[in-house]
Amino acid sequence: MEVWDHDGKLYEVNSYYSLPDYAWQYEPVGLTGAPGTGPYVTVTIPDATPDDGPFTPRPASEVTFSADSGGVPWPILRSFIDLVESSGDIVQDPADSGSPITEPEASLQTPPSLGDA
């Protein structure tokens, strides 16, 4: 298991199969600080074949990201995302194999400039 350091705080990633959820889960865990202080971040990848053989990831459109209290420094979150993506468990939906991934539409609101204050 990898241990990451950011500003003297240590983090590792738990990766396991969750039987109640029939899914593979990834969670960064803070090793520094009081127990129960977070971070609470989970990526859940549902199993397409929970009753038949090894884990088979469902398409990326069914993967969920959950976050609760506690903070995750950006470099740790980026390393976590890279680790999950490199696992091979994030798969494209076969029906979308020829479709490009589209970016969300930009907000129509224009933030005020500093001179407007």
C-alpha positions as protocol buffer text, in pm:
chain_id: "A"
residue {
  index: 1
  type: MET
  ca { x: 0 y: 0 z: 0 }
}
residue {
  index: 2
  type: GLU
  ca { x: 125 y: 346 z: -86 }
}
residue {
  index: 3
  type: VAL
  ca { x: 157 y: 610 z: 184 }
}
residue {
  index: 4
  type: TRP
  ca { x: 147 y: 971 z: 72 }
}
residue {
  index: 5
  type: ASP
  ca { x: 275 y: 1270 z: 267 }
}
residue {
  index: 6
  type: HIS
  ca { x: 148 y: 1627 z: 244 }
}
residue {
  index: 7
  type: ASP
  ca { x: 271 y: 1894 z: 487 }
}
residue {
  index: 8
  type: GLY
  ca { x: 358 y: 1628 z: 746 }
}
residue {
  index: 9
  type: LYS
  ca { x: 19 y: 1452 z: 725 }
}
residue {
  index: 10
  type: LEU
  ca { x: 14 y: 1093 z: 603 }
}
residue {
  index: 11
  type: TYR
  ca { x: -252 y: 929 z: 385 }
}
residue {
  index: 12
  type: GLU
  ca { x: -302 y: 580 z: 245 }
}
residue {
  index: 13
  type: VAL
  ca { x: -571 y: 427 z: 25 }
}
residue {
  index: 14
  type: ASN
  ca { x: -791 y: 139 z: 133 }
}
residue {
  index: 15
  type: SER
  ca { x: -912 y: -67 z: -160 }
}
residue {
  index: 16
  type: TYR
  ca { x: -1158 y: -350 z: -97 }
}
residue {
  index: 17
  type: TYR
  ca { x: -1469 y: -533 z: -211 }
}
residue {
  index: 18
  type: SER
  ca { x: -1778 y: -426 z: -16 }
}
residue {
  index: 19
  type: LEU
  ca { x: -2018 y: -721 z: 9 }
}
residue {
  index: 20
  type: PRO
  ca { x: -2319 y: -515 z: 125 }
}
residue {
  index: 21
  type: ASP
  ca { x: -2276 y: -285 z: -179 }
}
residue {
  index: 22
  type: TYR
  ca { x: -2161 y: -549 z: -432 }
}
residue {
  index: 23
  type: ALA
  ca { x: -1897 y: -298 z: -532 }
}
residue {
  index: 24
  type: TRP
  ca { x: -1526 y: -226 z: -520 }
}
residue {
  index: 25
  type: GLN
  ca { x: -1442 y: 76 z: -305 }
}
residue {
  index: 26
  type: TYR
  ca { x: -1142 y: 306 z: -280 }
}
residue {
  index: 27
  type: GLU
  ca { x: -1097 y: 536 z: 20 }
}
residue {
  index: 28
  type: PRO
  ca { x: -809 y: 766 z: 112 }
}
residue {
  index: 29
  type: VAL
  ca { x: -748 y: 738 z: 486 }
}
residue {
  index: 30
  type: GLY
  ca { x: -571 y: 996 z: 699 }
}
residue {
  index: 31
  type: LEU
  ca { x: -305 y: 830 z: 914 }
}
residue {
  index: 32
  type: THR
  ca { x: -216 y: 1146 z: 1105 }
}
residue {
  index: 33
  type: GLY
  ca { x: -449 y: 1302 z: 1359 }
}
residue {
  index: 34
  type: ALA
  ca { x: -720 y: 1170 z: 1584 }
}
residue {
  index: 35
  type: PRO
  ca { x: -918 y: 866 z: 1465 }
}
residue {
  index: 36
  type: GLY
  ca { x: -1246 y: 960 z: 1303 }
}
residue {
  index: 37
  type: THR
  ca { x: -1131 y: 1303 z: 1184 }
}
residue {
  index: 38
  type: GLY
  ca { x: -1139 y: 1212 z: 816 }
}
residue {
  index: 39
  type: PRO
  ca { x: -1109 y: 1256 z: 533 }
}
residue {
  index: 40
  type: TYR
  ca { x: -1428 y: 1078 z: 431 }
}
residue {
  index: 41
  type: VAL
  ca { x: -1403 y: 1023 z: 57 }
}
residue {
  index: 42
  type: THR
  ca { x: -1512 y: 707 z: -124 }
}
residue {
  index: 43
  type: VAL
  ca { x: -1520 y: 600 z: -487 }
}
residue {
  index: 44
  type: THR
  ca { x: -1765 y: 311 z: -535 }
}
residue {
  index: 45
  type: ILE
  ca { x: -1752 y: 99 z: -849 }
}
residue {
  index: 46
  type: PRO
  ca { x: -2051 y: -137 z: -879 }
}
residue {
  index: 47
  type: ASP
  ca { x: -1989 y: -501 z: -973 }
}
residue {
  index: 48
  type: ALA
  ca { x: -2155 y: -610 z: -1299 }
}
residue {
  index: 49
  type: THR
  ca { x: -2133 y: -978 z: -1196 }
}
residue {
  index: 50
  type: PRO
  ca { x: -2168 y: -993 z: -815 }
}
residue {
  index: 51
  type: ASP
  ca { x: -2278 y: -1358 z: -814 }
}
residue {
  index: 52
  type: ASP
  ca { x: -2055 y: -1486 z: -1093 }
}
residue {
  index: 53
  type: GLY
  ca { x: -1680 y: -1497 z: -1058 }
}
residue {
  index: 54
  type: PRO
  ca { x: -1428 y: -1215 z: -1024 }
}
residue {
  index: 55
  type: PHE
  ca { x: -1510 y: -847 z: -995 }
}
residue {
  index: 56
  type: THR
  ca { x: -1628 y: -695 z: -1323 }
}
residue {
  index: 57
  type: PRO
  ca { x: -1664 y: -316 z: -1309 }
}
residue {
  index: 58
  type: ARG
  ca { x: -1984 y: -150 z: -1427 }
}
residue {
  index: 59
  type: PRO
  ca { x: -1947 y: 145 z: -1669 }
}
residue {
  index: 60
  type: ALA
  ca { x: -1805 y: 475 z: -1545 }
}
residue {
  index: 61
  type: SER
  ca { x: -2152 y: 633 z: -1564 }
}
residue {
  index: 62
  type: GLU
  ca { x: -2246 y: 416 z: -1263 }
}
residue {
  index: 63
  type: VAL
  ca { x: -1939 y: 494 z: -1051 }
}
residue {
  index: 64
  type: THR
  ca { x: -2008 y: 722 z: -755 }
}
residue {
  index: 65
  type: PHE
  ca { x: -1791 y: 963 z: -556 }
}
residue {
  index: 66
  type: SER
  ca { x: -1894 y: 1044 z: -199 }
}
residue {
  index: 67
  type: ALA
  ca { x: -1741 y: 1304 z: 31 }
}
residue {
  index: 68
  type: ASP
  ca { x: -1822 y: 1405 z: 385 }
}
residue {
  index: 69
  type: SER
  ca { x: -1650 y: 1606 z: 656 }
}
residue {
  index: 70
  type: GLY
  ca { x: -1276 y: 1643 z: 665 }
}
residue {
  index: 71
  type: GLY
  ca { x: -1050 y: 1790 z: 402 }
}
residue {
  index: 72
  type: VAL
  ca { x: -825 y: 1634 z: 143 }
}
residue {
  index: 73
  type: PRO
  ca { x: -535 y: 1843 z: 11 }
}
residue {
  index: 74
  type: TRP
  ca { x: -543 y: 1879 z: -368 }
}
residue {
  index: 75
  type: PRO
  ca { x: -214 y: 1688 z: -428 }
}
residue {
  index: 76
  type: ILE
  ca { x: -350 y: 1393 z: -225 }
}
residue {
  index: 77
  type: LEU
  ca { x: -686 y: 1402 z: -406 }
}
residue {
  index: 78
  type: ARG
  ca { x: -507 y: 1417 z: -743 }
}
residue {
  index: 79
  type: SER
  ca { x: -290 y: 1117 z: -648 }
}
residue {
  index: 80
  type: PHE
  ca { x: -604 y: 934 z: -534 }
}
residue {
  index: 81
  type: ILE
  ca { x: -785 y: 1004 z: -863 }
}
residue {
  index: 82
  type: ASP
  ca { x: -478 y: 893 z: -1061 }
}
residue {
  index: 83
  type: LEU
  ca { x: -460 y: 570 z: -859 }
}
residue {
  index: 84
  type: VAL
  ca { x: -829 y: 489 z: -914 }
}
residue {
  index: 85
  type: GLU
  ca { x: -806 y: 568 z: -1286 }
}
residue {
  index: 86
  type: SER
  ca { x: -490 y: 357 z: -1328 }
}
residue {
  index: 87
  type: SER
  ca { x: -653 y: 59 z: -1153 }
}
residue {
  index: 88
  type: GLY
  ca { x: -843 y: -34 z: -1470 }
}
residue {
  index: 89
  type: ASP
  ca { x: -1171 y: -34 z: -1275 }
}
residue {
  index: 90
  type: ILE
  ca { x: -1307 y: 276 z: -1450 }
}
residue {
  index: 91
  type: VAL
  ca { x: -1443 y: 146 z: -1779 }
}
residue {
  index: 92
  type: GLN
  ca { x: -1634 y: 316 z: -2057 }
}
residue {
  index: 93
  type: ASP
  ca { x: -1991 y: 206 z: -2132 }
}
residue {
  index: 94
  type: PRO
  ca { x: -1975 y: -16 z: -2444 }
}
residue {
  index: 95
  type: ALA
  ca { x: -2272 y: 174 z: -2592 }
}
residue {
  index: 96
  type: ASP
  ca { x: -2067 y: 496 z: -2567 }
}
residue {
  index: 97
  type: SER
  ca { x: -1747 y: 354 z: -2716 }
}
residue {
  index: 98
  type: GLY
  ca { x: -1765 y: 577 z: -3022 }
}
residue {
  index: 99
  type: SER
  ca { x: -1894 y: 887 z: -2846 }
}
residue {
  index: 100
  type: PRO
  ca { x: -1654 y: 1148 z: -2717 }
}
residue {
  index: 101
  type: ILE
  ca { x: -1686 y: 1246 z: -2352 }
}
residue {
  index: 102
  type: THR
  ca { x: -1848 y: 1587 z: -2335 }
}
residue {
  index: 103
  type: GLU
  ca { x: -1758 y: 1855 z: -2087 }
}
residue {
  index: 104
  type: PRO
  ca { x: -2033 y: 2005 z: -1870 }
}
residue {
  index: 105
  type: GLU
  ca { x: -2173 y: 2332 z: -1997 }
}
residue {
  index: 106
  type: ALA
  ca { x: -2003 y: 2640 z: -1863 }
}
residue {
  index: 107
  type: SER
  ca { x: -2193 y: 2851 z: -1613 }
}
residue {
  index: 108
  type: LEU
  ca { x: -2378 y: 3141 z: -1768 }
}
residue {
  index: 109
  type: GLN
  ca { x: -2297 y: 3362 z: -1471 }
}
residue {
  index: 110
  type: THR
  ca { x: -2005 y: 3596 z: -1504 }
}
residue {
  index: 111
  type: PRO
  ca { x: -1820 y: 3650 z: -1179 }
}
residue {
  index: 112
  type: PRO
  ca { x: -1786 y: 4012 z: -1073 }
}
residue {
  index: 113
  type: SER
  ca { x: -1453 y: 4170 z: -1143 }
}
residue {
  index: 114
  type: LEU
  ca { x: -1240 y: 4304 z: -860 }
}
residue {
  index: 115
  type: GLY
  ca { x: -1309 y: 4656 z: -981 }
}
residue {
  index: 116
  type: ASP
  ca { x: -1684 y: 4615 z: -916 }
}
residue {
  index: 117
  type: ALA
  ca { x: -1640 y: 4592 z: -538 }
}
